[in-house]
Amino acid sequence: MKVNLAWLAELVDPTVDERELLRRINTQLGEIESVEDLGAKYDGALIVKVVEAKPHPDADKLSCCLIDDGKGSSSAKRRPDGLVEVVCGAPNVRAGMLAVWLPPGSVVPADDKGGAISAKEIRGVLSQGMLASAGELDFGADSDSIAEVDPSRTVLPAGSDPVGAAFAAAFNLATTVIDIENKMFTHRPDCFGLLGVAREIAAITKSELKRPAWYRLDETEPVDEGKVIKVESQCPQLVPRLRAVVIDGLSGVGESDLLTAARLSSVGIKPVNNIVDITNYAMYLSGQPTHAFDLDKLRGLSADRDQPFSLIARESRPGEQLRLLNGKTLTFDQPAIVIATADRPVALGGIMGGAETEVDSGTKAILLECANFDMYNLRRTTMHYGVFSEAATRFTKGQSPAQIPSVAAWASELIAEAAGGKAGETCEALAEGGRFKPSSVSTTPDFVNDLLGSQLTAMEIAALLEAVEFETALNGENLEAVPPFWRTDIGIPEDIVEEIGRLNGGYASLTPVLPSRPIRPPAADELLELRSKIRHRLASAGASEVMGYSFVADDFVSAAGQNPDNSFRLANRLNPGLQVYRQSLTPSVLALAAGNRRLGYKDFALFEVGCAHRKNPPVVDGEGLPLDLQRTAFVCHRSGSGSGLAFYTARRCLDLLAAGLGLTLDYRLLPAGGTRLPVQQPYVDGRSAEIYAGNQLLGVAGLLEPAGRYAGWEIDTAVLLQTITAAAGKTAYQALAKYPKSSQDLTLKVPLPTAFADLNKVLATSLATAGQQGFAADLRPLGIFQPETAAASKNVSFRLTVWRGDRTLQRGEVSAIVDALAKAAAKDCGASRVV
C-alpha cells in the first residue's frame, strides 16, 4: 500500500515530524518497505505559459514556441524580452496555454536511466529543453500531446500566478511516498484505503482526523425502482450487496486533469481516463472498489435491451467465455463470480471488467457498479485463473458492505462533475449479509493487562479505542466495545487486546515479563510417553521411522481399497494432488517402502506414529470437526524365499513391542470376503488377522500384496494406551530363572487348510496345564514349510523353552510336555509329529 504523505496531510496533520511519523508507522501500523523522495523526480520542472506558437520554418510537424517561465530557470538561454524558445512537436501546443517545461539540466521523470536534458538545435532552431507530455511526466501512456495545466486544479494558493511555479509544488509531488508491506494489512481491509491509514495515523500520533463528510453509515439512502436497469444477486451468499448507479449525459470522457493523474501515479495507479481514474481514486481513498460500464455497450449485450435490462451477479457456467480488460480471454471451468446481463457475463466480479463494455472516448452514459464479494471465493478465482488487480487485492481482504452506499454516491458525484453528466437511477440487490449489524465485544482491563503486561485503566483503554472510532461503554468491570462499520476484523476479546497493544505505543514498547507459574512439574502426557516408547522399541528392533503427509490424493485412497467418500475433503489444498485426509497410515508407509525398494534396498522395515481421519463411523468433536485417530503403522519388505517371511518379521516386531509394554497379543484370522473396516482394507483378503490384547481389538496385521514380500500391521495407539492402563497392576511379578532352561524343537505336520492361529491356540492351552504344575514355558514359532511332495499338508515348527523357578528340571520332564503338545495338536488339529 503506497501512501503519498502530501495527500495524507489532507486527511490528517500529524503532530510529529516526518522521521518520527515513519518510525511510528513502522512500529504501530505496518512495516515500511520503501521510502521515495518523489520531489527529486520532478526537480527543475516548471509551469510555463506558451506566449507564442508558430510553425517551424523547416519542419511541417514542429512548432517554435516562446514560453514565459517567470524567470524561474537559470539554466536556459533567454531572449532579450526574457522569453525562452522551445521546439515542440505536439499537435495540441498553442499560444495562451499553460504547460510543463523541463529546462536544460533537468531529467525526464519517466526515464529512470536517462541523462540530463540539454539545449539542442532542432532543424536549425535552438530548443531550450522540452515541453513535457503526460507520458514523459510518468502520468500515463500518452506521449503525443503535451500536458496542459488547469490553473484551477493545482494546490497553489488561490489567486496566485502559476507561471514559474515549481511543478512538483503545484501538484503535491514535492513529498515522500512510502510503501507499507501489504501482508501487514491482510486482516485490515480498511487500511487498503488512504482514509483508513489516515485514521490509524491520527490515533498513533494523537492528531485530528479530517474525516470526509461523505464517508458515513447511511442505510436509509433511497433506492429507485428499476426503470432503466434491474439489479439481482443470484448468489447472495457470495454477493450480499450489489448497487448500480446510472450516470448519463456525459460530454467529456477523456484524460483526467493533471492533479488527479499526478495523485494516482504517485501511488502506482496508472491513469486511463477521467471516468476510470475516478473509480480508482475512490477505491484508493476508501478501500472500496467500483467499476464503470459503458451503459450503451452493456445494453447492447443484453437480450432484454428494450426494457429495464438486468444486471446480475451469479456464478459462471462451464464453458462460458469472457474477454477481460487486460486482453486475456477466460473459459470458465471452475465456478467464479461474474457480473452478467440476462444471457452473458460482462465482468469477472470483484476482479476485472470485460473488454466489451469498456469506457472510452465515445461513452455517453455509464453504469457504476459498487458491490461486495465473498473474499474466499475471489481468492480461489484469482489463483485458478491467474488474474490479479488492485480491486481483487482489496476484496480478498474482506471489505465492509456497509460502505457501499456512501462510496457509490460520492463516486457518482465526482464522475458527473468531471465528465459533465448527471447521476440518475440507483438500484440495489441487498441480502441479509449486506447490512451492517453492530456487534459488541466484551472484555475487562484485567484481561487486557494480563496479556500485554500493562497497567491500563478501563478509561485509558476506552480512550485508545475511541481514537479509532470504536464506541465504548463501561458496565461494571466489563468494557463493551462496538467496532465501526468499516472494521470487519473485530470479533473476539483478543482482537481488542491486539488493538490496545498496537495503539498504546506499539508492541515494541511492551516490557517483557516472564509469567509466574508453579514450580511443580506438569502432569505427564501418557499418550506422548507411549508414542515415545513405541518409537524407541521399534527402532531398537531395526525399523526406521518415517513421516508421511496427512493429506493424500483421491486415487491413492482408492488404490488402498478405501472409499474416498469416507475421507474428509480439503477446501484449500496445499497441493493440487493432496485432496483428502488419509483414513489410515498403512498406505502412506507402504508407498514409502515401495520407493525404498525401487532404490535397491531389499530387507528393511519402516514405521510411522501419526494420525488418521475418517467420516464413517463418525469420529468428530462437538463442532463436527474431525478428531485425530492415533495410529502406529509398520511395513516391512523381505526378499528371501517363502511367502510368509515378511509377515512373521512384522509379527515378531509387534510381539517384541507388546512384550516390552507388558502385553501378550492374540492374532485372529480375518475371514475372506467379510466386512472390513477402512484400516483393514489395504491388507490382502484372507491373509490378514485382527490383533487382540485379551478381548480388546487393537488393530490389524497381514500381507500387503499376495506374493508376501510386503507385510505389516497397524494398531490404534490410543486403544493400546487404554489397554496398558487397564492391565496396570494386574501383571504378576515373575522372578528371573535361577535354574537352567531347556529347549526342544517341535515340528508338526498339519492339513494345509489349518490356520496357524488355531494350532497356536491349541498349543497355548496345553502349555497352560504345564504352568499349573509349576513349569514356566515359552513357545515360539520357527517357520512354516510345505514339502513339494506334500500338496495337502504343511510342516509348522516351534521352539519350546521350559524352566522352573524352584528347582532344576529333571530328565524326561521337557519331553513329557512336548509329547503333551503333540497329542493336543493331533486331537484338535489332526496333526502328526515329525521326528
N, C-alpha and C positions, 0 to 999 in steps of 0.2 A: 504494500500500500504506500504509494508515493504521496507526500504531503508538501505542498508549497507553503512555506511559512508566511509569506505575504498574504496569500489567500486565506490562510488560517487566521491571520490577525483580524480579518473582517468579522470573525465569529467570536474570538476571544483574544484579549490583550494580556498576555502572561505578565505576571508581576516579577519575573526573574529574567536575567539576561539570556542570550541565546545559548551560551555554553552550559549554563545551569539547566535550561529547558531541555536540551538534548540529553543531559545526564538523567534528569527525572523521567523522560520518556523511555530511556533505555532501561531504567530500573523499576519503573512503576507501570509502564504501559506495554511496551514491546521492544524487542531487540532491533536496534537500528543497523541495517546492513550497509548503507552508504550515505554519504553527505556530499551534496553537489553545490558548488557556488555557481548558480545559474547566471548571475550577472556577468561573470567573466566571459561567458559565451557570446554576449552581445556588447562587449566592451567597444566603445568608439562609434557604435551605430547611432545615428541622429534622425530626428524627424525634420524633414525639409519641405519647402514649398516649391513646386515647379513653376517658375516665373514665365518661362518660355519653352516651347517645344516645336521645333521646326525640322523638316526633313533633312536628312544628311545629304550633303552635296554629291556624295559618291556612293550611296547605297540606298536602295529602294525601301528596305525594311528597317532602317535605323533612323533614330531621331537625335538631333543635337539639342540638348536641354540645358537651360540655365536654371540653377537652383539657388534658393536662399536658405542657408543653414544658420542664419542668425549669428554668423561668425563663430559657430561653436567648435569648428575644427581648425587646428593649427597645422595639419599635415597636408592640406590641399593648396594648390596654387590658385589664386583668385584673380579675377579681372579687376580693373580699376574701380568698377562700381560695387565691388565686394561680392559679386555672384561667382558661382563655381560652375564650370562646364562639365557636363557628363553626357556620354553617348549611351543611348538606351535603345534596345531592340524590342521592347514590349509594345503591343498594339494599343494598350489602353492608356499610355502616357499622354498627358495633356496639360496645358497651362492651367494653373489655379489649383491643381490637386495637391494633397499632402501625401508624401511618400516616405519610405525609409531609405536612408543613404548610408552606404558602407564606404567611408572615406579611405584614402590611401593609408596603409598601416594597420587597418582592421582585418578581420578574417571573416569568411563566410560561415555563419553559425551552423549550417547543415553539413559542412565539410569538416569532419573531425581531423583529417590528416592534411588539409590544405594549408598553404603558407599565407603570409600577409598579402593583402591586395596592394597593388602599386599603380601609379599613374601610367596609363598605357595609350599609345597612339593607335586609333582605330580608323582606318581609311583616311589618314591624313589629319584627323582631329584628335587632340589630346584629351582623353577622358580621365577625370579625376575621381577614381573609384567607380562605384556602380549603384544603381537603384535596385533594391532587392525585391524579389518575388516572395510569395508565401512559402514556396518550397525551399528557397535559399535561406529563409529565416527559420527553417525546420518546423513550419506550421502545417505542412501538408505536402501534396504531390504536385501542385500547380507551380510550374516554373516558367510559364509562358508570359503571364501578366505580372506587373509589379503590384505589390501590396499597397492598398490605398488606406490611409489613416482617416478614420472618422473622429474629428476632434471631440465629439460628444461621448465617445466610447473609449476614454482613457481614464487614468486615475489621477491626472493632473488637477490642481485646484481649479474650481470653476472660474471661468473668465480669463484664465491665463493663456498666453500665446504659446501654442505647442511648437512653433518653429524654432529649431535649435535645441529643443529638449532632448535629453538622452532617451533613446528608445526604450531601454530597459526600465528606466524610472517611470516612463509614461504608461507602461503596461505591466507593472509589478513583477518585472523579471530581474530586478536588482535584489535578489533574495537567495535564500538557501532552500534547496529541495532535499528532503530526507526520504529514505526508503525503509519502511518498517517491515520486518520479515512477516510474510503472510501467515505462517504457521502459528505465530503468536496470537492471531485473531481467529483461529479456527472455531472457537466457541463463542466469538463475539461478532455476530453479523452486523451490529450497529457500527462497529469500528471499521467496516468496509465503506463507510461514508465519512466525508470530512466533518460533518456535523457531529457524528459520534466521537471522532478523535478530539474535536474541539471541546466536547463536553467533558471528556476524561482529563484533558489538559487543564481545563478550568478548575477541576476538582483537585488535581495534584499540585497545582500552583496557587490554589486559593484565589482564583481570579473570577471575574464575572463573565458568564456566558451570554453572548448576544444571540439568543435563540430566535430564529426567524418566526414571524407570526404565522406563516402558512403551515409550518410543521406542527400539527396538532392532532389530537384524537377526536375525530368527529364521525360518529357512526350514524348521525341523523341527517347527513347530507342527502338531499333528494336525488332520486334516480329516475330518469324519464322512462316512459313506456317505449318499447321498441317500434319506432316509426320508420327508421332507416335501417336499423340492424337489430337482430335478436341475439342475445348472448346466452350461451348454455355451456355448462360443465357436465360432461357425461362421465367424468371420473372425479367426483367431489372429494374423495379421499386424497387424490393426488393434486387436484387443483381446487382448493377450497374457496378461492376468490378470484374472479375474473371480471375486470372492469374495462369498458371500452368507451372512448370519447370521440365523437365525430367533430372534426375541425375542417370547415370548408371555406371557400372564397379565398384561397391562398393566391397571392400575386407576386411573391418574391422569393421562390425557392432558389437558393444559390449558396455562395460561400458565406460563412459566418464572418462577422466583424473581427478585426484583429484582436480585440480584447478577449473574446470568447476563445478564438483559436489559440492565443497565447496561453491562456489558462489551461486548456485541455492538453496542449502539447507539453506544458511544463510538468505534467503528472503522467506522461506517457500515453495519452489517448490521442489517436490520430484524428484531426478534423476531417469531416466528409462533406457535409453541407449544413445549412443553418437548422434544418429540422432534426437530422440525426445528431448533430452536435448538442442540441438542447436536450435530447433524451439522454445522451451521455453525461451532460452537465448535471442534470437532475439525479442521475444514478450516482455520480461521483460525490455529490453533496449529501444525498440522503441514504445511499446504500441500496435503494430500491430501483432495479432496472425497469425500463419501459421500452416499448417497441412501436415504431410508426410504420403503418402500412399505407401504401398508395390506395386510397379508397376506391377509385375508379378501376384500378387493376384488380383489386380484391373482388369488387362486384362482378367484373367480367369473368372471373374464375368460378363464380357461384351459379349453380343451376337455378336458384330462386332469385335471380338478379332483378326481376321486375316487381318484386315485393320486398318488404323488410327481410333482407337476406340474413343468413345465420353465420355467426362466428362461434365455433365450437371448440372446446378443449376436450380432447379424448386421447385414447391410446392408439398408436399406429396399428395398421393392419398388415399382415405378412404380404410382402411383395410390393407395397406402395413405395413410390419414389418421391424424393424432394430434392430440388437443387437449391443449395444454400447461397447466402451472400458471398461466401468465400470461394465460390465456384465448385465446391465439392457436391457431388450427387450421391444421396443416400438411398439405398434399397433396404427397407426395413425387414430385418429377420429376427429382431428381438423387440418386444414392446417398448415404445418410447412415447412420452407425452408430445402431442402435436397440437398446434392451433390450426383449425381447418375450416373450410366452407362446408356447405352441405355435402359435397362429394369429393373433396381432395384436400390434402394437407398443404398449408401455405407457410408454416414456420415450425421449427423444432423448439417446442415450448421451453422457455427459460434459458435457452442457449443461443439460438441464432435464427434470424429471419430468412425467408425464402427469396430467391433472386427474382421470381416472377412478380412480386409485389413491392419491389424496392422503390423508395422515394428518390426521384431525380428532378431535374430542372423543369420537366413538363408536368409535375404533380400539381393538381389544383385543389385537392382535398385529401385529407388523411384520416385514418382511424388510429387513434393512440390506444394501445393495449397496455394495461398495467395489471399484473396478476401475481399470485403466489403459487409456488410449485413445491412438491414434496422433494426435499433435498436428497434423500437416499435414492430415489428413482433417478434424479438428474445425475448423481454421481455414477450410477451404473451406465447411464446413457452416454455420458462423456467418455468414459473409459472404453465402452464397447465400440462406439463409432469414431472415436478419436477426434471429437470436435470440442474445442475449448474456446471460451470467450470471457470477457470481463463480466458479462451478465451471469454466466454459469458459475464463475468464481464466487459471486455473491449469493446466488440462490442455493448453492450447495452448502452454505453455512447456516441456512435456516432463517431467512428474513421474516419479519413480523408482518402478517397480512393486515394488521390494523393501520399501517401507514399508507396503504394503497389509496384511499380517498384523497388525502391531502396532497400526496405526491402527484397523482393524476391531475388534480385540479390546478396545481401550481405549474406543472409542465405544460398543460394546455394553454394557460395564460401566456407563458413565455413564447410558445410556438406562434400563437395568434399575434403577439406583438412583433415578433421577428419577421414573420412571413406575410403579414397583412391579412390574416384570416380571422375567423370567428368561431369560438368553441360553441358547439351545439349540443346535440343529444348525448346523454350519458346513460349507458346501460350496464347492468351488473348481474352476474351469477354468483350468489353468495350461499355457501354451505355453512353448516354449524361450526366447522373448524376454522372458518374465515373471520370470525368475530373475535374481538379482544375480550377475554374473560379474566378480570383481575384475580390473582391468586396470592394469598398471603403466606409468607414463610415465617415460622416462629422460631426464635432462638433466645438464648439468655447470655448475659455478659460472662457468666462463668464458663459457658461452653466456648465462647469466642476466645476468652483469655487462656483457657486451658490448652487450646490448640495452638495459639500464637505466642504463648509465653508473655502476654501483655497484661496491663492493669487498667484497661479502659473501662469507663463507667458506661451505663446504659445511655446517658445523654451524649457522650462522646461518640459512641457507636452510631446513634441515630443521626448525629450531625454529619458524620462521614458518608452515610448512606444518602442523606438528603442532598448532599453536594452533587450526587449523580442522579438526582431527581427520583429517588425512592420516596414513597410515602411511609411514614413510620408512626407507630403508636405504642406506648408503654402500657402493659397490662400486668401490674404486679411485677414479678421478676421476669416476665416474658416480654420480649421485644417483637412486635409484629411488623414485618416489612413487606410492602407491596411494590414489586418492581414496576417501572414504567412500561408502556405498551411496546416499546422497541427492544426490551430486554427479554428475549425468548430463552436465555440460557440459565435463568434463575429458577430453581425448583426445590432445593433442599437446604437445610441449615448450613451444610458445608460450603455451599455457594456463597452464602453471606459471609462466612469466615474468610473465604478467598478474597472477596471484595474489600473487607476491612484490612486484611494484611497488605493488600496492594496499595490502597489509598492512604494508609497510615505510615507513609514513609517508604513503602516497598518492602519486599521480603528480605532484601539485603540488610535492612535496619533491624531485623529481628535478632534478639540476643539468644544465642544457642544455650539451652538449658537442658541438661540430662533429666529425663523424667525419673521421679522416685519410684522405685519398685522394691518389693520384698526380696530379701536375700535367699529365701528358701528356694530350692531348685523346682522347676516346673514338673508337673506330673509326666511320667514317661509316656510317650506315644507308642502303645503296644503294637499297632499296625506298622508303624515306621520301623520299630525294632525287629519285627518279624521279617519285613522285607529285606532288612539288612542281613539277617541271619540266612535267609534263602540265598541271597547273592553270594555270601561268603562260602556256604556249603556247596553250592553248585559250582562255583569257581574252583574250589578245592578238589572237586571231582573231575576237573579238566575241562569244564564247559566255559564258553566265552559269552559275556553279556553283550546284548545289542539293544538298541533303542530304535523302534520304528515309529512312523507317523501315526497319530491317532486318526488322521484323515486318509481315506483311500478312494479309489475310483469305483464307479458302479460295476464295471466289468470285473474288477478284482474281487468284489464281494460275490458276484455270480460265479466266478471261477472256483471259489471256495465252497460252492454248493449252497450258499446262503441266499436269502431273498433280499434284494436291495430295498424293497419297500419296508423292510423291517429296520432299516438304518435311518438315523436322523440325518437329514439333508442340510448342507451348509448354504446359507443365504449369500454370504460374502466369502468366496473361495480365495484361499491364499494362492492357489494354482488351479488352472482350468481342469487339470487331471485329478484333483482331490475334491470329490463332490460330497462324500458322506463320511460319517463316523464308522469306524470298524466295529463289527459285532463280536469279534474275538481276536486274540493275539496270534493264534497259531498260523493263519495265512501270512501275516507280516513276517514272522520268524522264518517260515518255510521259504518265502521269497528271498530273504537274505541268505538262507542256507544254499538255495539253488545258485545264487550269484557267486558264492564262495566255491561251489562245486565247479562252476564254469571257469573259475580262475585256476583250477587244477588241484584244489585241496580235496583229499579223499576221506579221511576219517576225522570227524570233528563234531562238536556239539555246541549249539547256541541256545541261549535262553533270554527271555525278556520278562521283567517285572513291571507291569504297567496297568493300563485301564482300557476297558471296552465299554460300549454303549449299545443299547438296543431299544426298539419300541415295544415289542411284544415278546414275552409278557411284559407289561408296562413296568419300567424301573425309572420313575421320575420323582422329583420332590413335590412339595405342596404347590409350587408355582408352575408345575408342568415342565420343569427343566430336567434334562437327563442327568441321572446320578452316575457317578463313576462306579463301574463294576471292577473291583480289584482282582486282577488275574496274574498268574505266573504261567508262562508257556515255555516248553522245552522241545527242541527239534535236534535230532542227530542224524548223521549220514554214516553208513558203514559200507565199505567197498568189498568186504570179504564175501565168500560164498555162504549161502544159507539165507532164505527169505526172512527168517526171524531174528537175524543177528542185530539189526538196528533196534527192533522193538525191545529186546532184552537188555540192550545197552541203556535205552531210555528208562526202562523199568528199574534197572539196577540203580541208576542215579536218583530216581524218585524214592526208592526204598531207603537209600542212604540218607536222603534228606529227611524222610519221615522218621527214621530211627534216631537221627540227631535231634528231632523235635519231640521224641518220646511217643511216637505213634506207630502202630502196625497197620498196614494197608491191606485191603481186600480188593481183588480185581474180579468184576462180574461181567461176563460176556454180554455185549450188546447184540441182541438177535438181529439178523439181517432183515431188512425191509420194514423195520419198526419206525415209529415216530421218533424223530431226533430233534434235540434242541439245537439252536444256532451254533453253540460251541462244539457240538458233536459232528456237525455237517462236514468239516474238512477231512474227517477220518474215513478210511475205507470201510464200506458197509460189510458187516460180518467178520471183520478182523480188527475190532476195537472193543474196549471194555470200559465200564464205568468204574471209577475209583471210589472206594468207600473207606472210611475210618469208623469201625463199628457199624452203626446204621446211618451214618451221616455221609451223604453223597458229596464228594469233593470236586470231581471233575471227570475227565475222560482221557484215555490213553489208547494208542493203537498205531497201525500203519497209516502213512500218509500217501502212499501210492502202492499199487498191487505188487510190484516187484519186491517191495520190502526194504529198499535201500534207505528210505526216509521213514522215520518213526518219531513219535513224540508224545507229549501229554500237555494238558492244560488244566489247571486247578484254580478254584476260587480262593484267593488269598484271604479274603475276609471270613469266609466259612472255615478255612483252615485255622485262623486265629480263634474263632469261636470253639472249635473242636479241641484245640490245645488248652484253652481256658477251662472248658468243661472237664477235661481229663486231669487238670492240675490237682495234685494231692491224692489222686486215686492210684497212681503208679507205685507199686510196692518196691521197696528197696531190695536190690539184689547185689549181694557182695561178690567181689571178684573171686573166680575159682582159685582155691588154694591147691587143688589136686589136679593131676594131669587130665587132659581131654583125650578123647579117642575119636577118630573119624573113619567112616566107611562110606564107599560109594554104592549107590543102588541104581540099577538100570531096569526099567520096567517096559515090557512090550505091551502096548495097548492098541485097541482098534483105532483106525485112522480118525474116525469122527469124534473120538474122545477129546473133550476140551481140557487143556492143561489146568484151567481153574478148577474143574470138577475133580481131577486127580489130586491136585494140590490140597483141596479142601478135605478129601478123604484121609490123606496122609497127616494133615494137621490135626484132625480129630483123633487119629490113632496115637499121635505123639502126646496129646493131652492126657491120655491114660498113663503114659510113662511118667508124665510130670506129676501125676497124683502119687506115684510110687517113689518120689524123691529125686527123680532124674531131671536134669536140665538138658535141653536139646536145641539144636539149630539146624534146620533143613533148608538147603539152598539148591535151586535148580542149576544144573551144569549145561544142559543143552538138549535139543530135540533132534533126532536123526531118523531119517527114513531110508532103509536099505533099498537099493534098486530092485532087489529080488522080492521085496515085501510091499506089494502095492496096497494091501488092505490094512497095514499096521505101521506103527512108528515106535521108536525107542525114546523114552524120556529118562534122562539121567539126573540123579540128585546126589548131593554130598551131605551126609548126616554127621554132625558133631555132637557128642554126648559127654557129659561130665556130671559129677555130684559135688555138692558143696560140703558134705560131711565126711567123705571118705574117698579112697581110691577105688576106681572101677575094678570089678572082678572079671575073671575070664568068662566069656560067654554072655555077659550082660548086654553088650552092644549088639552082638549078633542076634540076641533074642528080640531086641527092639526092631532091628532091621527085618527079621522074619515076620514080626507082627505087622509091620508096614506093608510088606509084600502080600500077606494074607488079606489085609483090609482092602488093598488095591485090587486083588483078584476077585474078592467078593462083590465089591461095589462097581468096579470099572472093567471087569473082565481082563485084568492084567496078568501077565506072567513074568516071573523074574528072569532076567537074562544074566547067566553066570559067565 
